[in-house]
Amino acid sequence: MKFDYLKDLLGNRFLEEKIDRLQYAYDATQKMYMPDCVVLPKNTEEVSKIVKFANENKIPVVARGCASGFSGGALNIDGGIALSMELMNNIIEIDLDNLIATVEPGVVNYDLQVKLKPFGLFFPPDPSSWKFSSIGGNIAENAGGPKAVKYGVVKDWVLGLEVVLADGSIINVGSKNVKDVAGYNLTQLFVGSEGTLGIITKALLKLHPIAQGSQTLQATFYDMSLAAKTVSDIIKNKIIPSSLEFVDHQAILTVEDALKANLPTDADAILIIEVEGSKFQIKEDVEKIVQICTENGAKVKIAHSIEEEESIWLARRSISPTLKRIADGKLNEDIVVPRSKIAEMIKKTQEIAKKYNVLIVNFGHAGDGNIHTNIMYNTKDKDEEKRAYQAMDEVFDECLKLGGSISGEHGIGITKQDYLERQVGSRTIQLYKQIKYAFDPNNILNPHKMKL
Amino acid sequence: MDERLKKEWESCVKCGLCRSVCPVFKELRQEPFVARGHISLLSEFIKGNFDFDSEKSKDYLYKCLLCTTCVEACPNDSGTDTIVEIARRRIVELHGLPLYKKVMAKILLNRNLMDLSALSANLLSVFLFNKNTNTSRQSNSLKIKLPFVDKDRLLPPLAPKTFYHKYESYGKNAKISIFPGCLINYTYVKIGDAFINILHKLNISYLIEKRASCCGAPIYFSGNFDDAKILAKRNIDLFYNQDIDYLVVLEPTCASMMKFDYPKLFMYFDDEEYIKKATEFAEKIIDPVKYLYDNTDIKDRLKDTGLTVTYHDPCHLKRTQKVKNEPRDLIKHAAKFKEMKEADRCCGNGGTFSIDYRDLSLKIASRKIDNILNSKAQVLVTGCSACIMQLSEALHIAGHDEIKTLHTLELIDKSLGG
């Protein structure tokens, strides 16, 4: 039989019954593509053997962590092998001398944070899915999160990787050295490569000391453009908050409906701002931010306890999953523009929403210009679905005109691949293909994603 | 099937958040053991794209505690407990029930048969059980191997006299009726004793309706909807027209079953008459601690017992019935209260789950032990006898017999002077 080799290699960690394939057929895009089998390796050697076998037999291999991605990176769109990293979830080392963690790809982001906390350390990238997304997935998609405004994204925190290449060979790229210029910077090529160039089996992550303290503020605006102006004003005043998030009116209504968190439902927008540092620094920053917000007509609430802080953040993190309350279909985009262009971009989305008569919900990371533009539609209404796609097309155009990017942190996968060329150009796509061929001549690794 | 039931799974957006809260997933770490996996299987089954014919169906769908931790955390209110129950019904149709669950259904359907089984088990107990020298455990280990039950498992002794045999309705113009639940009726009668004592001290009249049937939870949770429906109808018919303000259901799982699952059970069968009746009936069902808290001056009467107490939230009390603060407030008046970390983390009992998957069940229970110890409490209080059974065993295994377990009602009774 086709997969006898894998069966012998993995025993009951090789799955091919429909009941199993079905549960490894989806991700948070809610699309379904059945793999032909599922494998659950426990170590790099097994991954190597699986990939070598797949390459020799020209069978697609799609790595998946927690399947919480929004761009379809974990979907077996051409069938083949679903390579689940669920069982490769060991934190191998926390090197306190060098402030580096060595982890397997299946480790959940939050589980790592919990392990690091007693040492006064953390891994800064914190996607909203941090409690249920894996480090491997975070690296493959080059994930961001609310803290990106201050700390950057995953690429800024990966020092090295162990990777299984398409022919099954195992390589190590990067190292524990902060400075390392030997050869091409392949580490950064693998970060964000969405499983198309190799399978990440180990990662060396830079860690950062936890700030002495932090404080969260919630500013309520009755005019969206003033909220956007506030974001620019804060940055202009040389304050870099550790998070600077915004939530628009429709998102406020949706979360309030789900959580009953006593949110201001009459507001046009909320900014959630977190500053951190020494007591003195926090006090100074908070005072300035309160002043800027107030000047822009906002009501400011300062969280005085962990509970208050958590409830503010819970509301923010709950938006994405609760959108289904509005409509069963959504085009979940994560465009990014230079932060000075935020107000303009949001205004554009509102004009586009009006033009195509669809509902657009905006929220996201205002501090780094990353806006989650969710175009909502009823899947049973084919005309509305068409209008939603037209609106999305125009949102991308406007975003690119402002010098933005079609994806800030979700990745391209299948959901955005038709728009990629518009941003990067045909010569660059051609180069992608040449790079892909050099790494994976048989195109077995996550084929037909990112236009590859 | 009633359209309203479908939102339980159609609301899932496959975000994966349930992976961060499920106690079973925390141990097994694979998609087939988490809500999103269960939901996907059921929704594909409903669409006609999949059936539960694989032998693995049982392993995947029965390894769920129905603790509803995922339901509480789900931003879209997907009802995984209901989803798992409906999937199990299909599994029963295809694969049948294990023998012991068939026997259990037969017994639970018939109160006389239940009494007889309990009586014979009690008479035989001298031969069956080793006398446990530690009376604080109030449980015995088996002398011989019984089918379905591990030999070293600590089991609470059956009471010589059941709750229903011990008590009659009391007082005039009673506005509450007491439903003890099988576990309290047959084994933890002392918890029932505590509630009766409290009511007498407060001079509250009560009814005890001895024709009541088992609530059907263990049967329904196994996926045996047909027998569960018989019991649900019997109970609704019995209590529906009674002139009472409350049906006080001592076991949170029974209360949860009658209050929230009865309406869904009838939705499954599209039984309009009983959906309506069950929904109205649900209004009257209340937990005893919440009843005392809301309707009496119990709080003012409590005296400090001098004990240091921590509290475990039973899933079917905190998550489904939303009773969380009432027991804590009462405990604070009766003892020195120490909140433990993750007090609402499931104890891992899950009814027949603890029989079918004992090792996994105890592993989940053991995760609570450190939190209990770190609270530095002498007594672990909780509001559910199944949790008491589970946690006292887990404490025993961990070598911490010095920590006693009490039901909230027992602590209240003590605090009122015993």
Chai-1 contact restraints between the chains, C-beta under 6 A:
chainA,res_idxA,chainB,res_idxB,connection_type,confidence,min_distance_angstrom,max_distance_angstrom,comment,restraint_id
A,E17,B,S54,contact,1.0,0.0,6.0,A-B,restraint_1
A,I19,B,S54,contact,1.0,0.0,6.0,A-B,restraint_2
A,I19,B,K56,contact,1.0,0.0,6.0,A-B,restraint_3
A,Q23,B,E31,contact,1.0,0.0,6.0,A-B,restraint_4
A,Q23,B,P32,contact,1.0,0.0,6.0,A-B,restraint_5
A,Q23,B,G37,contact,1.0,0.0,6.0,A-B,restraint_6
A,Q23,B,S40,contact,1.0,0.0,6.0,A-B,restraint_7
A,Y26,B,K14,contact,1.0,0.0,6.0,A-B,restraint_8
A,A28,B,K14,contact,1.0,0.0,6.0,A-B,restraint_9
A,A28,B,C15,contact,1.0,0.0,6.0,A-B,restraint_10
A,Q30,B,K14,contact,1.0,0.0,6.0,A-B,restraint_11
A,C66,B,G16,contact,1.0,0.0,6.0,A-B,restraint_12
A,C66,B,R19,contact,1.0,0.0,6.0,A-B,restraint_13
A,S68,B,G16,contact,1.0,0.0,6.0,A-B,restraint_14
A,E86,B,R29,contact,1.0,0.0,6.0,A-B,restraint_15
A,E86,B,Q30,contact,1.0,0.0,6.0,A-B,restraint_16
A,K131,B,S20,contact,1.0,0.0,6.0,A-B,restraint_17
A,F132,B,G16,contact,1.0,0.0,6.0,A-B,restraint_18
A,F132,B,L17,contact,1.0,0.0,6.0,A-B,restraint_19
A,F132,B,R19,contact,1.0,0.0,6.0,A-B,restraint_20
A,F132,B,S20,contact,1.0,0.0,6.0,A-B,restraint_21
A,A258,B,P75,contact,1.0,0.0,6.0,A-B,restraint_22
A,S318,B,P75,contact,1.0,0.0,6.0,A-B,restraint_23
A,P321,B,V13,contact,1.0,0.0,6.0,A-B,restraint_24
A,P321,B,C15,contact,1.0,0.0,6.0,A-B,restraint_25
A,P321,B,P75,contact,1.0,0.0,6.0,A-B,restraint_26
A,T322,B,P75,contact,1.0,0.0,6.0,A-B,restraint_27
A,K324,B,V13,contact,1.0,0.0,6.0,A-B,restraint_28
A,K324,B,N76,contact,1.0,0.0,6.0,A-B,restraint_29
